[in-house]
Amino acid sequence: MPPFDVPEGDPFDVPEGHPFGPHNLPYGVFSPTGSDARAVGVRLGDHVLDAGAAAHALGSPYAALLARPTLNPLLAAGRTAWSDIRRALTAWLTVASHRETITPHFHPLSSVTLHLPFEVADYVDFYASENHARNVGQIFRPDSPDPLPPNWKHLPIGYHGRSGTVVVSGTEVVRPSGQRKTPADPAPVFGPSTRLDIEAEVGFVVGVPSPPGTPVDLTSFRDHVFGLCLLNDWSARDLQAWEYVPLGPFLGKSFATSVSAWITPLDALDEARVCPPERTHPLLPYLDDSAPDVDPGGYDLRLTVTVNGHVVTEPPFSTMYWTAAQQLAHMTVNGASLRTGDLYGSGTVSGPSPTQRGSLLELTWNARDPLDLPTGERTFLEDGDEVTITAWAPGPNDTRVGLGEVTGRVAGRDRDASRG
């Protein structure tokens, strides 16, 4: 018998190559069994370390920062603190002399409740995949000589979303209601969306704020952005189609955005950094990432999307035309300030292959080609459907860095469709 109490299973017994090994160490917020108290957790294998309790037990100068019910204080602490804490956590979890002290502060992942890991300040979503933008253009503007909008290759297009409806993985998504009108309808009608869709995305989490009037340039990306998560930008295509001209998405997007419970720090993804696709148009200086002092900006992330447990697509993030650094630079170039907890989505991740499209709109070509699933044909989502997005990235020594998952189940709306 060991000389100390060990939680269910040995938390240090992580198989070699496990996607949540000590090379990863994503952050989340959890509640232990039987408690409503929230704590910052770090995932190792299938266990969660209470980071604040472990830091206190080991006398870490960052104990107070980690003993909080949200990640926001850690996010705001800045890059030096992020790196120091990551080095300390790696030592705590790999040096045998720390084992006895921190083992009591582990919890089996299966026994905890995971929460939204940070308080979302603002939420912005982009449109950065050329494959996705071309598919959408071909669907809705089939006769246009160029499916891309004229500004697409010159700036990252985006819209401002609703931070208050960002929810953690596992939260049910109630089918939204609103106005919709098809070309054949003489007037709009009100009722639940009949074209509920997904958008497989990656979200970037801002830590360090910026002062109003001060743009954040490309070289400062990693000084401000702490890490990333998986994101599903649920979309009611019928509501969106009727409302979005001339000001863009509103009710068709604002009802729910789901994010994964784990935030992977950028420092865990050094092996996944890649160059973005070749630029085909000259870029203005604030977006020009060809300079030698600018980080390449791309990430090799492999996404998988399932509907009711059946794989429907596997989009590659490495194909994204606009990088997260360029999106941050564009988002602030007019002087808009950053706040701790800002979240911005990459936009739908779609690859060049039909099996790599990141939305049902593309996968079914706007309902023309239904998906044949074991649970029946699908063009858009039905009540009870469950969507899960998972992902991984290359890690050191041929390992994989797991990015967790974001899951949401569609709940029907018990409401008279004639009301409004």
C-alpha positions as CSV (number, residue, x, y, z in Angstrom):
1,M,0.0,0.0,0.0
2,P,1.3,3.5,-0.7
3,P,2.0,5.8,2.3
4,F,-0.7,8.2,1.3
5,D,-4.3,8.2,0.1
6,V,-4.7,7.8,-3.6
7,P,-7.9,8.9,-5.4
8,E,-9.7,6.3,-7.6
9,G,-6.9,5.0,-9.8
10,D,-3.4,6.4,-9.7
11,P,-3.5,9.9,-11.3
12,F,0.1,9.6,-12.2
13,D,-0.5,6.4,-14.1
14,V,-1.0,8.1,-17.4
15,P,-0.2,5.8,-20.4
16,E,2.7,7.0,-22.6
17,G,1.3,9.1,-25.4
18,H,-2.0,9.9,-23.7
19,P,-3.3,13.1,-25.3
20,F,-3.7,14.7,-21.8
21,G,-0.3,13.8,-20.6
22,P,2.1,16.2,-18.9
23,H,3.0,17.8,-22.3
24,N,-0.6,19.2,-22.4
25,L,-2.0,20.4,-19.1
26,P,-5.1,22.3,-20.1
27,Y,-7.0,24.5,-17.6
28,G,-10.6,24.3,-16.6
29,V,-13.0,25.1,-13.7
30,F,-14.6,22.3,-11.8
31,S,-16.7,21.4,-8.7
32,P,-15.8,18.3,-6.7
33,T,-18.4,15.7,-5.9
34,G,-20.9,17.0,-3.3
35,S,-19.7,20.6,-3.4
36,D,-20.9,23.7,-5.2
37,A,-17.5,25.4,-4.7
38,R,-15.6,26.0,-8.0
39,A,-11.9,25.6,-8.4
40,V,-9.3,26.0,-11.1
41,G,-8.4,22.5,-12.4
42,V,-5.6,21.2,-14.6
43,R,-6.2,17.9,-16.4
44,L,-3.8,15.0,-16.3
45,G,-5.0,11.9,-18.0
46,D,-8.4,11.1,-16.6
47,H,-7.9,13.1,-13.4
48,V,-8.2,16.8,-12.5
49,L,-5.7,18.5,-10.2
50,D,-7.0,21.2,-7.9
51,A,-4.4,23.7,-9.0
52,G,-5.0,26.1,-6.2
53,A,-4.9,23.5,-3.4
54,A,-1.7,22.0,-4.9
55,A,-0.1,25.4,-5.2
56,H,-0.9,26.1,-1.6
57,A,0.4,22.8,-0.4
58,L,3.7,23.4,-2.2
59,G,4.1,27.0,-1.1
60,S,3.8,28.4,-4.6
61,P,3.8,32.2,-5.0
62,Y,0.9,31.7,-7.4
63,A,-1.3,29.9,-4.9
64,A,-3.7,32.9,-4.5
65,L,-3.9,33.4,-8.3
66,L,-4.9,29.7,-8.8
67,A,-7.3,29.6,-5.8
68,R,-10.1,31.3,-7.6
69,P,-13.5,30.1,-9.0
70,T,-12.7,31.3,-12.6
71,L,-9.7,31.5,-14.9
72,N,-9.9,35.2,-15.4
73,P,-7.3,36.2,-12.8
74,L,-4.9,33.8,-14.3
75,L,-5.7,35.1,-17.8
76,A,-5.0,38.6,-16.7
77,A,-1.7,37.8,-15.1
78,G,0.2,37.8,-18.3
79,R,2.7,35.8,-20.3
80,T,5.4,35.6,-17.6
81,A,3.0,34.2,-15.1
82,W,1.5,31.8,-17.6
83,S,5.0,30.4,-18.4
84,D,6.1,30.3,-14.7
85,I,3.0,28.4,-13.7
86,R,3.2,26.0,-16.5
87,R,6.8,25.1,-15.6
88,A,5.8,24.7,-12.0
89,L,2.8,22.4,-12.9
90,T,5.1,20.3,-15.1
91,A,7.5,19.8,-12.3
92,W,4.8,19.0,-9.8
93,L,3.4,16.3,-12.1
94,T,6.7,14.8,-13.2
95,V,9.1,15.0,-10.3
96,A,8.6,12.1,-7.9
97,S,9.3,14.2,-4.8
98,H,6.1,16.2,-5.2
99,R,3.9,13.1,-5.6
100,E,2.9,12.6,-2.0
101,T,2.1,16.3,-1.5
102,I,-0.2,16.7,-4.5
103,T,-1.9,13.3,-4.9
104,P,-4.6,14.1,-2.4
105,H,-5.6,17.1,-4.5
106,F,-6.6,15.0,-7.6
107,H,-10.1,14.2,-8.5
108,P,-11.3,11.6,-11.0
109,L,-12.6,13.4,-14.1
110,S,-15.7,11.2,-14.0
111,S,-16.6,12.5,-10.5
112,V,-16.5,16.3,-11.1
113,T,-18.7,18.9,-12.7
114,L,-17.1,21.1,-15.3
115,H,-18.1,24.7,-15.7
116,L,-17.6,27.5,-18.1
117,P,-13.9,28.1,-17.5
118,F,-13.8,31.9,-17.7
119,E,-16.2,34.8,-17.6
120,V,-16.7,35.9,-21.2
121,A,-16.2,39.6,-21.8
122,D,-16.9,40.1,-25.5
123,Y,-17.5,37.6,-28.2
124,V,-16.5,38.0,-31.9
125,D,-16.7,35.5,-34.7
126,F,-14.8,35.5,-37.9
127,Y,-15.1,33.9,-41.4
128,A,-11.6,32.8,-42.0
129,S,-11.8,29.6,-44.1
130,E,-11.5,30.2,-47.8
131,N,-13.0,26.8,-48.4
132,H,-16.0,27.6,-46.3
133,A,-16.5,31.0,-47.8
134,R,-16.2,29.7,-51.4
135,N,-18.8,26.9,-50.6
136,V,-21.2,29.4,-49.1
137,G,-20.8,31.7,-52.1
138,Q,-21.4,28.9,-54.5
139,I,-24.5,27.8,-52.7
140,F,-26.1,31.2,-52.4
141,R,-24.6,33.0,-55.5
142,P,-24.2,30.2,-58.0
143,D,-24.1,32.6,-61.0
144,S,-21.5,34.9,-59.5
145,P,-18.1,34.8,-61.3
146,D,-16.3,34.9,-57.9
147,P,-18.0,33.2,-54.9
148,L,-15.9,35.3,-52.5
149,P,-17.0,38.7,-51.4
150,P,-14.7,41.4,-52.8
151,N,-13.2,42.3,-49.4
152,W,-12.5,38.7,-48.3
153,K,-8.9,38.5,-49.4
154,H,-8.1,41.9,-47.9
155,L,-9.4,41.6,-44.3
156,P,-10.8,39.0,-41.9
157,I,-14.6,39.4,-42.0
158,G,-16.3,39.0,-38.7
159,Y,-19.4,39.9,-36.6
160,H,-19.9,40.8,-33.0
161,G,-21.8,38.1,-31.1
162,R,-23.5,37.8,-27.7
163,S,-21.2,36.9,-24.8
164,G,-24.1,36.1,-22.4
165,T,-25.1,33.1,-24.4
166,V,-21.7,31.4,-24.5
167,V,-22.2,28.1,-22.7
168,V,-20.0,25.2,-21.7
169,S,-19.9,21.8,-23.3
170,G,-22.8,19.6,-22.2
171,T,-25.3,22.4,-22.0
172,E,-28.5,21.7,-23.9
173,V,-29.2,24.1,-26.8
174,V,-32.9,25.0,-27.1
175,R,-34.0,25.3,-30.7
176,P,-34.4,29.1,-31.4
177,S,-37.5,30.8,-32.6
178,G,-37.7,33.8,-34.8
179,Q,-38.9,35.2,-38.1
180,R,-38.2,33.3,-41.3
181,K,-39.3,33.8,-44.9
182,T,-38.6,31.6,-48.0
183,P,-38.8,33.1,-51.5
184,A,-42.1,31.4,-51.9
185,D,-43.7,32.9,-48.8
186,P,-45.8,36.1,-49.3
187,A,-44.9,37.3,-45.8
188,P,-42.6,36.2,-42.9
189,V,-43.8,33.7,-40.4
190,F,-42.7,33.1,-36.8
191,G,-41.7,29.9,-35.2
192,P,-38.9,27.5,-34.3
193,S,-36.0,27.3,-36.7
194,T,-36.3,24.5,-39.2
195,R,-32.7,24.8,-40.4
196,L,-30.6,24.5,-37.2
197,D,-27.0,24.1,-38.1
198,I,-23.5,23.7,-36.5
199,E,-20.2,25.5,-37.2
200,A,-17.1,23.6,-36.2
201,E,-14.7,26.3,-35.0
202,V,-11.7,27.1,-32.7
203,G,-12.0,29.8,-30.1
204,F,-9.2,32.0,-28.9
205,V,-9.2,33.3,-25.3
206,V,-7.7,36.8,-24.5
207,G,-5.9,37.2,-21.3
208,V,-4.1,40.6,-21.1
209,P,-6.3,43.6,-22.0
210,S,-5.2,46.5,-24.1
211,P,-5.9,50.2,-23.6
212,P,-8.5,52.0,-25.8
213,G,-7.1,53.5,-28.9
214,T,-4.1,51.2,-29.0
215,P,-4.0,48.6,-31.8
216,V,-2.4,45.2,-31.0
217,D,0.0,44.3,-33.7
218,L,0.9,40.9,-35.1
219,T,4.0,40.5,-33.0
220,S,2.0,41.0,-29.8
221,F,-0.4,38.1,-30.3
222,R,1.1,35.8,-27.8
223,D,1.4,38.6,-25.2
224,H,-2.4,38.9,-25.2
225,V,-3.9,35.5,-26.1
226,F,-3.7,32.8,-23.4
227,G,-5.0,29.8,-25.3
228,L,-7.7,28.2,-27.3
229,C,-10.8,26.0,-27.0
230,L,-13.2,24.2,-29.3
231,L,-16.3,26.2,-30.3
232,N,-19.6,25.4,-32.0
233,D,-21.3,28.5,-33.4
234,W,-24.8,27.2,-33.6
235,S,-26.7,28.8,-36.5
236,A,-30.3,29.0,-37.4
237,R,-29.9,29.3,-41.2
238,D,-33.6,30.2,-41.9
239,L,-33.6,33.0,-39.4
240,Q,-30.2,34.2,-40.5
241,A,-31.2,34.3,-44.2
242,W,-34.1,36.6,-43.6
243,E,-32.5,39.0,-41.1
244,Y,-28.8,39.3,-42.1
245,V,-29.2,41.9,-44.9
246,P,-27.9,44.6,-44.4
247,L,-26.4,44.3,-41.0
248,G,-25.4,40.7,-40.6
249,P,-26.1,37.9,-38.2
250,F,-28.4,38.6,-35.2
251,L,-31.0,36.2,-33.8
252,G,-29.8,33.4,-36.1
253,K,-26.6,33.3,-34.1
254,S,-27.1,34.9,-30.7
255,F,-29.1,32.1,-29.0
256,A,-26.1,29.8,-28.1
257,T,-22.4,29.4,-28.7
258,S,-20.9,26.3,-27.1
259,V,-17.2,26.0,-26.0
260,S,-15.2,23.2,-24.6
261,A,-14.5,23.0,-20.8
262,W,-10.7,22.9,-21.3
263,I,-8.6,25.8,-22.4
264,T,-5.3,24.7,-24.0
265,P,-2.5,27.2,-23.4
266,L,-0.7,28.3,-26.5
267,D,2.5,27.1,-24.9
268,A,1.3,23.5,-25.2
269,L,1.0,23.9,-29.0
270,D,4.5,24.9,-30.1
271,E,4.8,21.6,-32.1
272,A,1.6,22.4,-34.0
273,R,2.6,25.8,-35.4
274,V,2.5,25.9,-39.1
275,C,2.5,28.5,-41.9
276,P,-0.9,29.5,-43.2
277,P,-1.9,29.0,-46.9
278,E,0.0,31.2,-49.4
279,R,-1.4,34.7,-49.7
280,T,-2.8,35.5,-53.1
281,H,-3.3,39.2,-52.6
282,P,-1.0,41.9,-51.1
283,L,-1.9,42.7,-47.5
284,L,-1.9,46.1,-45.8
285,P,1.0,46.4,-43.4
286,Y,-1.0,45.7,-40.2
287,L,-2.0,42.3,-41.6
288,D,1.2,41.4,-43.4
289,D,2.5,38.3,-41.7
290,S,5.4,37.8,-44.2
291,A,7.9,39.7,-42.1
292,P,10.6,37.6,-40.4
293,D,9.7,38.8,-36.9
294,V,6.1,37.7,-37.2
295,D,5.0,34.3,-35.9
296,P,3.7,32.1,-38.8
297,G,0.4,32.1,-37.0
298,G,-1.2,28.9,-38.3
299,Y,-1.9,25.8,-36.2
300,D,-2.2,22.2,-37.3
301,L,-5.4,21.2,-35.4
302,R,-7.4,18.1,-36.6
303,L,-11.1,18.4,-35.8
304,T,-13.7,15.6,-35.9
305,V,-17.5,16.3,-35.8
306,T,-20.0,13.6,-34.9
307,V,-23.8,13.7,-35.0
308,N,-25.4,11.2,-32.6
309,G,-22.0,9.5,-32.4
310,H,-21.5,9.1,-36.1
311,V,-18.5,11.0,-37.8
312,V,-19.8,13.4,-40.4
313,T,-16.7,15.5,-41.1
314,E,-13.0,16.0,-40.2
315,P,-12.0,19.6,-40.9
316,P,-8.3,20.6,-40.9
317,F,-7.6,23.9,-39.1
318,S,-4.2,24.3,-41.0
319,T,-6.1,25.4,-44.1
320,M,-7.5,28.5,-42.5
321,Y,-6.5,31.6,-44.6
322,W,-6.6,34.2,-41.8
323,T,-4.7,33.5,-38.6
324,A,-5.7,34.2,-35.1
325,A,-3.0,36.9,-34.9
326,Q,-4.3,38.6,-38.0
327,Q,-7.8,38.5,-36.5
328,L,-6.7,40.0,-33.3
329,A,-4.8,42.8,-35.2
330,H,-7.8,43.6,-37.3
331,M,-10.2,43.5,-34.3
332,T,-8.1,46.2,-32.6
333,V,-6.8,48.3,-35.5
334,N,-9.5,50.8,-35.1
335,G,-8.6,51.3,-31.5
336,A,-11.1,48.9,-30.0
337,S,-9.7,47.7,-26.6
338,L,-9.3,44.1,-25.4
339,R,-10.7,42.9,-22.1
340,T,-9.7,39.8,-20.1
341,G,-12.0,37.0,-21.1
342,D,-12.6,38.2,-24.7
343,L,-13.4,35.3,-26.9
344,Y,-13.1,35.2,-30.7
345,G,-14.0,32.4,-33.0
346,S,-12.1,31.4,-36.0
347,G,-15.1,30.9,-38.2
348,T,-16.2,27.6,-39.6
349,V,-13.3,25.3,-40.3
350,S,-13.7,23.6,-43.7
351,G,-11.1,21.8,-45.8
352,P,-10.9,21.3,-49.6
353,S,-12.6,17.8,-49.5
354,P,-16.4,17.3,-49.2
355,T,-15.6,15.2,-46.1
356,Q,-13.9,18.2,-44.5
357,R,-16.8,20.7,-44.5
358,G,-17.5,22.2,-41.1
359,S,-21.2,22.9,-41.3
360,L,-24.3,21.0,-42.4
361,L,-25.1,23.8,-44.8
362,E,-22.0,22.7,-46.8
363,L,-22.2,19.0,-46.1
364,T,-25.7,18.8,-47.5
365,W,-25.2,21.6,-50.0
366,N,-28.1,23.5,-48.4
367,A,-30.3,20.4,-47.9
368,R,-29.9,19.2,-51.5
369,D,-27.8,16.1,-50.5
370,P,-29.0,14.7,-47.1
371,L,-26.5,12.9,-44.9
372,D,-27.3,9.2,-44.5
373,L,-26.8,8.6,-40.8
374,P,-27.6,5.4,-38.7
375,T,-30.2,7.6,-37.0
376,G,-31.8,8.6,-40.3
377,E,-31.2,11.1,-43.0
378,R,-30.3,14.6,-41.9
379,T,-30.2,17.9,-43.8
380,F,-30.3,20.1,-40.6
381,L,-30.5,19.1,-37.0
382,E,-33.6,17.5,-35.4
383,D,-34.7,17.7,-31.8
384,G,-32.7,15.3,-29.7
385,D,-29.6,15.3,-32.0
386,E,-26.3,15.5,-30.2
387,V,-23.3,17.2,-31.8
388,T,-19.8,16.7,-30.6
389,I,-16.6,18.3,-31.8
390,T,-13.2,16.9,-30.7
391,A,-9.7,17.8,-31.9
392,W,-6.1,17.1,-31.4
393,A,-2.8,18.7,-32.4
394,P,0.7,17.3,-32.9
395,G,2.8,17.4,-29.7
396,P,6.4,16.8,-28.8
397,N,8.0,13.4,-29.5
398,D,5.2,12.2,-31.7
399,T,2.6,12.7,-29.0
400,R,-0.9,14.2,-29.5
401,V,-2.2,17.2,-27.6
402,G,-5.9,16.6,-26.9
403,L,-8.1,19.7,-27.2
404,G,-11.1,18.2,-25.3
405,E,-14.5,18.3,-26.7
406,V,-17.6,20.5,-27.1
407,T,-20.9,18.7,-27.0
408,G,-24.5,20.0,-27.3
409,R,-27.8,18.3,-27.5
410,V,-30.7,20.0,-29.3
411,A,-33.8,20.5,-27.1
412,G,-37.1,21.1,-28.7
413,R,-39.1,24.3,-27.9
414,D,-42.5,23.6,-26.5
415,R,-44.2,26.7,-27.9
416,D,-47.0,27.6,-30.2
417,A,-45.3,28.5,-33.4
418,S,-48.0,31.1,-34.1
419,R,-47.0,33.3,-31.1
420,G,-44.6,36.1,-31.6
